[in-house]
Amino acid sequence: ALLIEMAASHVEMDTITYNAAITACGREHAWVKALELLAEMVARRVELDATTYFFAVGACREVGEWSQVLELFTDMADRCVDSDSKSYTAALSACTMASEWAQASALLSKMVTCCVELETNTYNASILACARGLQWIQAFGLLCEMSDKLLDLSPVSYAVALSACESTGSGMSGEMSAMATRAASELRRDFCLPR
């Protein structure tokens, strides 16, 4: 409604104006309206930038619409809009909320391919997605990768990887269960975590 009033008052409808409206939609969990505004920007030939997509991704993430988030990333690539670490981390969070660890892993790989800087929060979101998907080997591997890249390993990084190792013990073969237990013990020992 506000955008209609602005247009009627001859306020310029530019990228910043639309970004603000998309942000408001995200706060109100109105992800469909956020996507409609994105489509309106395209129809009116208003420039879509990385910030526009970040806010649209956030609106979809807040309501668990991870498949829409992935579509937004495809659209970004199609329109040659560079995505940044913040956008990827938001998308990874959406995949995590939906326990879509494979999609999160694919996004992390895409970040590497696209030379987007991997940050601690990005890895934490990926580790959490693996933990929720009961993929402790991948979670532990990501933690080791963080260490190899000399990234700051936060308490969240350790806690999530530890949770992944501990939660997957049931339903695994004896050997795999022993490996997960050993990985959890190593995390506790190496990082002085309580039992």
Solvent accessible surface area in square Angstrom, and as a share of the most:
residue,aa,sasa,rsa
1,A,102,0.79
2,L,122,0.61
3,L,24,0.12
4,I,132,0.67
5,E,107,0.48
6,M,43,0.19
7,A,38,0.30
8,A,77,0.60
9,S,75,0.48
10,H,169,0.75
11,V,69,0.40
12,E,132,0.59
13,M,26,0.12
14,D,49,0.25
15,T,22,0.13
16,I,136,0.69
17,T,22,0.13
18,Y,0,0.00
19,N,11,0.06
20,A,64,0.50
21,A,19,0.14
22,I,0,0.00
23,T,27,0.16
24,A,45,0.35
25,C,15,0.09
26,G,10,0.10
27,R,180,0.66
28,E,130,0.58
29,H,104,0.46
30,A,36,0.28
31,W,59,0.21
32,V,77,0.44
33,K,90,0.38
34,A,0,0.00
35,L,36,0.18
36,E,91,0.41
37,L,4,0.02
38,L,11,0.06
39,A,63,0.49
40,E,54,0.24
41,M,0,0.00
42,V,55,0.32
43,A,83,0.64
44,R,128,0.47
45,R,222,0.81
46,V,22,0.13
47,E,126,0.57
48,L,20,0.10
49,D,47,0.24
50,A,28,0.22
51,T,63,0.37
52,T,0,0.00
53,Y,0,0.00
54,F,53,0.22
55,F,59,0.25
56,A,0,0.00
57,V,0,0.00
58,G,14,0.14
59,A,0,0.00
60,C,0,0.00
61,R,56,0.20
62,E,77,0.35
63,V,55,0.32
64,G,30,0.29
65,E,50,0.23
66,W,65,0.23
67,S,51,0.33
68,Q,45,0.20
69,V,0,0.00
70,L,36,0.18
71,E,104,0.47
72,L,9,0.04
73,F,8,0.03
74,T,78,0.46
75,D,41,0.21
76,M,3,0.01
77,A,58,0.45
78,D,106,0.55
79,R,105,0.38
80,C,116,0.69
81,V,25,0.14
82,D,121,0.63
83,S,24,0.15
84,D,56,0.29
85,S,14,0.09
86,K,123,0.52
87,S,0,0.00
88,Y,2,0.01
89,T,26,0.15
90,A,4,0.03
91,A,0,0.00
92,L,0,0.00
93,S,32,0.21
94,A,0,0.00
95,C,0,0.00
96,T,4,0.03
97,M,97,0.43
98,A,36,0.28
99,S,54,0.35
100,E,52,0.23
101,W,71,0.25
102,A,56,0.43
103,Q,65,0.29
104,A,1,0.01
105,S,46,0.30
106,A,57,0.45
107,L,9,0.05
108,L,15,0.07
109,S,65,0.42
110,K,71,0.30
111,M,0,0.00
112,V,85,0.49
113,T,109,0.64
114,C,68,0.40
115,C,121,0.72
116,V,23,0.13
117,E,125,0.56
118,L,18,0.09
119,E,71,0.32
120,T,26,0.15
121,N,99,0.51
122,T,0,0.00
123,Y,0,0.00
124,N,17,0.09
125,A,11,0.09
126,S,2,0.01
127,I,0,0.00
128,L,59,0.29
129,A,0,0.00
130,C,4,0.02
131,A,9,0.07
132,R,117,0.43
133,G,16,0.15
134,L,104,0.52
135,Q,47,0.21
136,W,14,0.05
137,I,84,0.42
138,Q,72,0.32
139,A,0,0.00
140,F,44,0.18
141,G,36,0.34
142,L,21,0.11
143,L,6,0.03
144,C,57,0.34
145,E,60,0.27
146,M,0,0.00
147,S,52,0.34
148,D,118,0.61
149,K,99,0.42
150,L,160,0.80
151,L,44,0.22
152,D,118,0.61
153,L,40,0.20
154,S,29,0.18
155,P,109,0.69
156,V,86,0.49
157,S,0,0.00
158,Y,28,0.11
159,A,56,0.43
160,V,18,0.10
161,A,0,0.00
162,L,21,0.11
163,S,56,0.36
164,A,0,0.00
165,C,2,0.01
166,E,85,0.38
167,S,58,0.37
168,T,6,0.04
169,G,24,0.23
170,S,100,0.65
171,G,90,0.87
172,M,50,0.22
173,S,70,0.45
174,G,61,0.58
175,E,131,0.59
176,M,64,0.29
177,S,30,0.19
178,A,48,0.38
179,M,69,0.31
180,A,1,0.01
181,T,87,0.50
182,R,135,0.49
183,A,7,0.05
184,A,5,0.04
185,S,37,0.24
186,E,59,0.27
187,L,3,0.01
188,R,39,0.14
189,R,162,0.59
190,D,80,0.41
191,F,73,0.30
192,C,120,0.72
193,L,47,0.24
194,P,113,0.71
195,R,218,0.80
